[in-house]
């Protein structure tokens, strides 16, 4: 087998029509490169698949080309897809990723992982932890002292911090409006755990769209993202609301539980019950009936976090860097059979 020749910095320079010194400046994020030249060199690097010797560069420059990523909940669709997006975009931009998974969010564990990142000389950090309301303020306080760029994902905006989120509230609005347009009038919701900011936002979007009612609380069941809680939520909502004709379910896993419970109780979907989920997991199109769902662009959010963090790394971490760019990702509604009533 003939081995493919290794692409060198000289190959990149020749293809881009610049000197090797200019390529080196681009690789090291030096500011003394014209934007057009930088873009040309980066494009050639991606086309040729050039992989610089990061270890050698780290030893010579005293810094790494590594981004620290704090993650959680790989068993959940959204967080797992965010990490996939981060890894893919980081590789495209020439960064390596150091991943730390957290399962406790007290000061000791947060400081421990950040100390580890600083010791490894990461040049930026992405906090890809779901927005747990009981730890948001603590994370903001601890990270105030950091002197390197940091991106926080899926939480409310924080002053002087780069925060990127999926617009969960708008996703819920899309779901409920669609059900209303299909003629459903009594629309309940199965939320995620209310300790999650995302679950709170989806509930808020549902409340804003269904309208005011003195019995609105009877239309709400708090789930825990599992299939089992979707089943339990169906039973609880129908016991409290005999006229219920639709449910917005805050993730697709719980939607599967709702579908099973509805079938067990002799309800036809979508004739007797309309269902809209959230996430657009690959399996949702194969549910019976196929599930209408809000597509959560989690992978895009992860990639966007790398892009925005890269901007801060290259142009210094400043308030201008934080505010100059896209920070909110809007979801889409994927309409399938579970919510569409056939015309009579």
N, C-alpha and C positions, 0 to 999 in steps of 0.2 A: 504494500500500500504506500502511495506517495503522500508524504505529509505536506499539508498546505503551509506555504511559507508564512512566517509570523509577520504581521504588519508592524512596521516601525514608524517612529515619529518622522523620519525622513520621507517615508511614503505619503504620510498625511500632508506634510509640507509641500511636496511636489504636486499632489493632487489639488491642493487648495491654492497653489501659486503664491505661497508665502515662505518665509524662512522657518527653520526649525525653532529658532528663538521665539518667533511669534506663536507657533503651536504650543511651546512650553508655557508662554504667558497665559494663553487661553486655558490650558490644563490646570494652571495654578490660580485661576480666577483673578489674574492681575487686572487692575483698572486701566492700564495704559494700552488698551487695544480698542480700535474703532468698533462700534457695534456691528457694522456690516461685515467686517473681517472676522469678528468673533463668531457670528452666525454662520459664515461660510466654513470656517474651520470646524465648528461643532457639527455641521451637516456632513462634512467629509468624514469625520470621526465615526459618526453613526453609520454612514454608507459602507465604509471599509471594515467596520467592526473592530476598530483599534482599541486595545485594552492596555492602558498605561500601567507600568509597574508601580502600583500604589505603595507597596512596602518601601521601595527605594525612594520614592518621592517623600514619603513620611519621614524617613530617616534624614534626608537632606534638608527638608524644610521645617522639621520640628512640629509638623501637624499632620493629621491624617485626612483622608477623604471619606470619612465614615460618618453616617447619620445614625444617631441613636433613636430607636423606636420603642416606645413603651406600649405594649399591647395587652389585650385581655379577651377571654371568651372565644377561643377559636371554634367552639362548638356552635356558636351563633353565626348565622349567615352574614349579617351586616359587618360585624367586626372582622370576620375572616376575609371578606371581600376587600375591606379597606386595606388590610395588610398585604393582600395580593397586589392591589394597585400601587401601594408604596414600593414594594420590592421591584415591580416591573419598571416603574418610572425612574427609580433610583439607579437601576442598571443602565437605563437609556441615557441618563445624565452623568454616568461615570462615578456614581457613589456606591460604596458598599454599605450594608445595613447591619447594625448590631441590635438584635432584638432582645428585649427583656419583658417577660410576661409577669404581670402583677395579679395577685389574688387578694391582697390586703391593701387598704388605702389610708393607713395611718401615717403619721409623720415619719416614724422610723423607717418604714418600708419605702416610702416615696424618696426620702433623702438618701437611702442606701443605693437605690438604682441610679439616681442622678449623680451621686458621688462616683459610682462605677463608670458612668459615661464620661464624666470630666477626667477621671484618671486615664481613660483610654483616648483622650484628646479628640472626642467627636466634635465636628464643626457645626452641628445643628441637632435638634431633637424634635421628634414628632410624638406628641402625647395622644396616642390613638386609643384611649380608654373611653368607653361610653360615659356620658355625662351623669355620674352619680351625684345627686344633689347634696349628699352629706359630706362629700369630699372636694367639691368644686372650689370653695373658698380656700381650703387648705392648700390645694395644688397651686392656686394663684399666688398665695403668700410665699410658698417655698420657692417657686420659680422666679420670683421678683429679683432674687440676687444673681441669677444667671447672667453671664456676659456673652452668651452665644445665642444665635437665633433659635426660637422655639415656636412650633405650631401646635395649637390645641384643637382637637377635633370634636365635633358634635356636642356642643354646649352653648350657652348664651354668650353673646359678645362680652369681652372683657377689655376695659380701657387699657390702651397701650400694649395689647397682646394680639398676636396673629391667631385668629379663631376662624376655622372653616367648618361648615355644617351642611347637612342635607336639610332642606326646608320641609321638615316633617309636618308642620302645621298645614302648609299648602297641599301636601300629599293627602292629608285627611280631608281637606276641603274638596279636592278632586273626587275622592271616593264617595263622599256623601252627596255632592251635587249630581253625580252620575246616577246614584240610586234614586234620587228625587226625580230626575228627568225620566227615569224608567217607570215612574208612577208609584214608587214605594212611599209610604207615609209615616210608618212607625219604625224608625231606624235606631237600633241599639248599637252599643259598642262593647267589644271586649278589648280592654287595654293591655299593655304590657305592665310589668312591675312599676309602680308609681315612684319608686326610688330612681328610675331612669328618666333623664331629661327628655329623651326621645319619646317615651311613653306619655309624658305630660304634654308635650307639644301635639301629639296626635290626638289626644283627648281634647285639647284646646281647639284644634281645628274642627273636630266633630261638633263641639258645643257651639262654635260660631256659626255653623252651617245648618244645624237641625232646628234652630230657633229656640225661643224661650218656652218653658213649660214648668209648672209647679212639680210635676212628677219626673223631671229629667233624671234624677238620681236613680230611679228604678230601671233606667235604660242602660246603666253602666255596670259592667262586671270587670274586676281587676284580675287579669290572668298573669301567667309567669313565662310566656313565650312557648310553652310546651303544648303538644297535641292534647294531652289530658286536660289542661286548663281550658282549651277550646270546647271540649265536650262538656265540662262542668259549667262553663259560661253559658252555653246554649240552654242547658236545663234551668239554670238560675234565671236567665232573662225571660224565658217563656213562662215560667211559673209566676213571675211578677208582672208579665205583660202578655196576656192571651192574644192581643191584637198585633203583636210584633210581626212585621212582614219583611224585615231586612236587618242585616247585621254588618257593620264595618268592623273587621277583625284586624287587630294591629300587627299581626304578622301571618305569614302563610302557614306556618306549622300549626298555629291555633286554628286556622281556617279549616285544616283537614279534620280536626276534632269536631268542628261545627258541622261539616258535611256529614260525617259519620253519625252524629247525634240526630241530625235532621232526618236522615234516612231511617234510622231506628224508630223515630217517632212518626213515620209515615208522611213526612212533608216532602213535596216535590220542589226541587231547585231548578229554575228560578221562579216557577209558577206561584208557589206558596211562600217562598223565602228567597230573597236576594242576598248574595254574599259577595263582599269585596275584601280582599286581603291586602297585605303590605309586604313588599320585598321583591316579588317576582323571582322566587327561587326556580331553578330549572325544572323541577318536578311539577310546578303549579299548572303548567299547560296539560299535564297528564292526569290531573285530578278528574273525578267524574261527578258533576260536569267540570269542564275546564274552568279554572279559577280566574275571574277578573281580579286584578291586583295592581297596586301602586308599585311601579318599578323604582326601587331605591338605588340610585347610581353610586353605590358604596365604593366600587372599584375606581370610578372616576374621581371620587373624593380623595382617595388615597393618592392617586397620581397628582391631583391638583395640589395636595399638601406638599409634595416634593417640589413641584414647580414654584410655588410661592415661597417655600423655604430657601430654594436655590436663589431666588431673587434677593432675599434678605442676606444670604451668605455673600453674594457677589457685590451688593451695593450697600453693605453695612446695615446692621439691625437698627432701624429707626422707625419713628412714627409714620413717616412717609412710606416706607417699605410695607408696613402693616396695612395701611389703608389703600394702597395703590394696586388694586387688582380684584379679581373675582374671589369672593369669600363664601358665597352661598350657592349650593347646587340644587336645582329645582327638579323634582321627580316627575315621572310621566305615568299616566293611567293606561294600563294594558287591558282592554276590554275583551272578555271572553264570555262563555255561555252562562256562568253562574249568576249573572246579574241582568241578563238581557231577556226581557219578556217578549215573546213573539206576538206580533200584531194579530188581533182577532179579526 
